[in-house]
């Protein structure tokens, strides 16, 4: 049967950096610090580099490889999967991205009521020439911010809102998602909870009022804590505050060079 993908393209001499599939929903297992592992569903992107001599790539092979590794999809097995992709496609580089919800049991500050809190996480993996492997872990942590300027201007209150800290890290040794959350969650005016009783709501509201921060404060707080972690070799931090009295959001970003 004729294989159009292996044909020589009409436009010659141009290689493609990434070609593949996006937005494939697939179940995966993620290491859980408390329960050994957690089953979740990821949104997956898979790519390879494409030499200039080929018109296209074989998209079905990505799903075949994913099915082959379905029982071993975990952080520690990413390099093996990428090696399999480069061999199957005869490609110089391969990339995989997994974006998924991850749940951590969290205790309310006063009632100690327990509930599951959702965090958006991301694995970004690449394998390039000479088998150079790179793994990046991303975690989105929801937060609360209270405006210092508003607090100075108003005697009986201050505007506050939800926000998000998005952290990407690279590291020497294995790093738990729970530990990233623990590092960054207390860098704002307060953290969020799925379940709060009346005494908890009183506490978190007062705590936020006593700890006003700008997004600039939050991003510096996170960077300062990450700088102390010797296991982390690179990071980027972005903070977005979903402003409650403005028709825009506030934003700050830091990257460790």
N, C-alpha and C positions, 0 to 999 in steps of 0.2 A: 504494500500500500504506500502511495506517495506520502512523504512527510514534509509538508510546507515549512515547518519550523527550521529544518536543516538547509533550506534553500539559501542561496546568497542574496542578501537584501539589495533592493534597487539602489539605495543610497549606500555607497561603500565607504569603508574606512572609519566609521563612527561606532565606538563601543558604547554600551549602555551600562551605567554604574549599578543600577538596581532594577530588576524586573521580576515579577512574581505575583503573589496573591495578597489581598488585603481583606480585613474584616471577616475572617472565618471564625465562627463561634465553636469552641471545643472545650471539653472538660479536661482539667489538669489537677494535679496534686501539688500543694505547696507546703513546705516544712512549717509546722506550727510549734512555737517554743513550748506551749503548754500541753498540747494534745498529740504531739508527734507529727501529724500531718493534717492538712485541711483540704477538702475537696471543693473546688470552685469551677467556674466557667470563664474562660478567657476569650478575649477578642484578639485574634492572631494575625500578624503580618509576616510573610516569608518572602525573601528576595535572594537572587543571585546576580552576579555580574554576567553580562552577555558579551562575548567577543564580537568583533565587527563582521566576522565571516558568517554568522548565523542570523537568519531573519527573525527568529523567535525562540522561545523556550517552551518546555513541556509543562504546563500548569498542573496537570494531574499528578505529576511526580511529587509535588509538595505535599499533597494530601496523603499520598501513599507513604511517604516518609513519616509524616505525623502519625498515621495509623500504626506504622511499624514500632514507633517509640511511645505509643499511648500509655503503656504501663510504667514508663520511666521518665515522664515529663516532670522534671524537677530542676532546681537551680544547679545542682552538682552534675547533671547530665547534659547540660546545654552544649558543651564543646563536642561531645560525641555525636549529637544530632547534627551539628553544623558540619562536622567532618563527613558525615554520611551524605549531606546535601551537596557538598563540593564534589565528592566522588561521583554521585549519581548524575550530576549535571555537567561534570567536567569543567567546573567553574573555579576561578581564582579566588573569589570571595563569596561569603554567604552571610545572611542577616536574618535574625528572628526577633520579633517583638511580641510579648505577651502582656496584655492589659486586662486586669481582673479585679473584682471586689474581694477584699480580705476582711475577715471579722475577728475582732478582739473583744473578749469579755471585759467590761469596764464597770467599776464600782462607783456609785454616786458618793459625793464627798461627806454627807452627813447621815443620810438614812442607810448608806451602804447597800442600797438596792443594786442588783447586778443586771446588766443588759448587754446585748451585743452591739458594738459600734463598728460601722463600716468604714474602711479605708480603701481608697483607689490606689492600686499598686501596678508597677510595670517592670518587666524584665526586658532589657535591650541587650541582645547578644550579637557579636559579629566575629567572623573568622576571616582573616585576610591573608595575603601572601606570606609564605614561610610559616603557616599555621599560627599566626599571631591571634590569640584569642582575647576578646574584651567583653566583660560583663558589667552592665550598669543596672543598678537597682533604683527604682523610683517609687516614692511613697507620697501620696497626697493626704495631708492631715488637716481636718477641719478645725477652725479656731474661732474665738470671739475677740474683737478689738473694740476698745473704747477710746474715743478721740481726746488726747490731752488738751488740745486747743479748745474744744467744746467745754471741757470741764472747767477751764480757766474762765470762760466767758459766762457760764450759767451757774447760778447759785444752787439750784435744786435738781440738777441732773446733767447728763451729757449724752450725746448720741453714740450709740453702739450698734454693732452689726456682726454678722458672721463673716468669716474669711477662710482662706486656705493657704497652707504652707506646702509647696511642692518641692521635694528634695530628691535629687539624683546623686548617688554616690558610687564610687569604685573603691575597692578595698583589697587588702592582702589576703585576709582570711574570711571565712563565712561570717555574714552579718545578719542577725535576725531582724525581720520587719518590726517586731515588737520593740526592739531596742531603738530603732530609728524613731518610732512614734514617741517613745519615752523621752528621747533627747529633745525633740522639737516641740512637743505639745505644750510645754510650760513656758514657751518663749513669747507668748502673747498676753492679752488681758485675761484670758481664760480658755479652757478647753470645752468641747461640746460633749453631750451625753445623750443617749437614746432615751433614758428613763431618769426623771427627776421628781422627787416628792417635794412638798412645800418647803421643808427645811433646807433641801438641796438648792431649790431655786433662790431662796433668800441668800444662801451662802455664795453661789456663783455670781449673782447680780452684784452683791456688795464687793466681792473679790475683784470683779472687773472694774468697778468704780475706783477701787484703791490701786489698780495697776493699769493706768492708761498708757497706751502705746500707739505710735505711728507705725505704718508699714516699714519705715526705715529702721525703727527700733527693733521690730520683730526680725527682720532679715539679718541685722547685725547680731542679735542675740543667738540666732541659730548658727551663723557662721562662727561665732566665738566658741560655741560648744563643739561644733564639728572640728574646729582647729585643735581641740584637745584630744581628739580620738586618733591615736597613732595608727590604728588599723585602716583608717580612711586615707586614700592616696589622692583622691580628687572628688570635688563635689560642686554642684550648682544648687542654689536656693532661690526660689521666687515666692513672693508673698503677694497675695491679692486680697484686698478688703472690699467686700460688696457694700459700698456706701449706702447708708439708709436715708440721708438727706441731700445727696448729690445725684445728678443724672450721669454719673460716671463711677468707675471703681478706682481705688488707689492701688499702686503697684510698685514693687521694688525687687531687684535682682542682684545676686552676687555669685561669682564663679571663682573657684580656686584654680589658679593658673598652673 
